[in-house]
Structures are given as structure tokens and as C-alpha cells.
Amino acid sequence: MDGSRRNDIRPGQRVQIILKQDQASNKLTEGVVQDILTNSATHPHGIKVRLVSGQVGRVKHIIDTGA
């Protein structure tokens, strides 16, 4: 599942994000969502989130539902 829809993302989910500095290389960073930073319902490049680690990036893949 991709991360372009805000309704698909919840705090506590494990996701893969792309950090701003990694956009050229497409290197993904995995972590757990702490906060959702994008206010709009969708975003073509992925919803921006803050991970528990403090890293901020756009969600590219949702690993699990966090249920």
C-alpha cells in the first residue's frame, strides 16, 4: 500500500519513508509513525510524517496497519 492517502496512515504504523536528502537516490527509511504532518487528504508524493525517531519524510510504503 502506498502512502498517498492520509486516511490510510495512523500513528503507530510501521512505514517506509523517503527523507528530503534521499530523494535523488530513492533510499527508503523504515520506522514507526509518531505524527502526520500533511493536512490534505492526499498528496501525490506521499503523506509527510514524523517518525518516532524524529525523522521527517514522505510515506512511500505502509508495512503494517499498526492494529
N, C-alpha and C positions, 0 to 999 in steps of 0.2 A: 504494500500500500504506500502510495506516495504521500508527501506532506503538504499538498497544495490546498487542502480544505481544513479550516480551523476547527470545525466540528469533529474531525477525526482525531484530534490531538488533545490529550489530557495530561495534567501534571502526574508524575509517577510512571509514565510510559517510557520504555527504552526505545530510543530512536537513533538514527544516523543523521548527522547534520554536516553541512559544509560551512566552514569558517570563512570569513571575508578573505583572509590571506591565502586560503587554499582554493579559491575559485578557479584560478588558472590551471591548477594541477588536478582538480576534482577529487582531492584527498578527503575522505569522509572521517568524521569523528563520532564515536558512539558514546552515548550517555543517557542519563535519566532526566526528563523534563522537570524543571522547577517552576518556570513561569512561561506563559505565552505572551509574546511581545507585540505580535501583529494584531491589530484591531479589526481589520476587514475579514469577511467570511472566507475569501480565497486569495491566493497570491500565486502567480504563475511560476515563480522561482522557489516557492516553498514558504511556509509559515515560519516567521522568526521566533525563536525560543531561547531561553536561558537554561542551561543545564545545571544540575546540582553542583557541578564542578566550577560554575561561574562562566563557562564559555558560552558565547552567543553566536548563533548561526541559523541558517535556514534548513528546515527538515527536508531531507531527501527520501528517507525510508522510515516507516514505522516498524520496529522489530517486534514488539508485543503490545497488547492492549492495556497492560497495567492493571488488569482486573483482579 
